[in-house]
Amino acid sequence: MKRFQCLLSVLVASQLLITALNTQLASAQAAYGSYVGVGPAVGFSENSRGDGRGVSGVVAARYKLLELPVSVRAQAYVGNGFAVVPTVSYDLPLNWQTDVYLGAGVALAGGGPTPVGDKVSLALQPGVDYIVPNSNTVFFGNAVIAFDAYRNGGGTAFAVQGGVGLRF
């Protein structure tokens, strides 16, 4: 009788474990869509010489990893100077069309004044993507916070950008 109880306990525990491992959490599906887009960028900070504040153009790209809530993103700033900010983001779907995300990466500035500084620095990128239903149009908006981003003054750069993109 003792063996039977032990065997029954093992079977019940095994079934509970299998059921727990096969259960998927209910959640909104990610807003699928890699895209390339363009728009304006505004820098709100500057170094001790006044460089960095101003308007620039931005080209943004997102590659969505379909099986994971992760995207690889890049933004190129074109204006008085040139900078590229590649990031990896964790995407949180709000509904079928909208993702909010937080990315981390590096700001690679070409030495001239840009909205994200004038030297290589660590960057955080919070943002939102909205896919227009029944189309390939995407609206994006985000901020880039680049730490220790200026050669002269060493402060944090803060830029906001947004625009429209085309899904692929």
Buried (B, 14 or more C-beta within 10 A) or exposed (E): EEEEEEEEEEEEEEEEEEEEEEEEEEEEEBBEBBBBBBBBBBBEBBBEEEBBBBEBBBBBBBEBEEEEBBBBBBBBBBBBBBBBBBBEBBBBBEEEBBBBBBBEBEBBBEEEBBBBBBBBBEBBBBBBBBBEEEEEBBBBBBBBBBBBBBBEBBBEBBBBBBBBBEBE
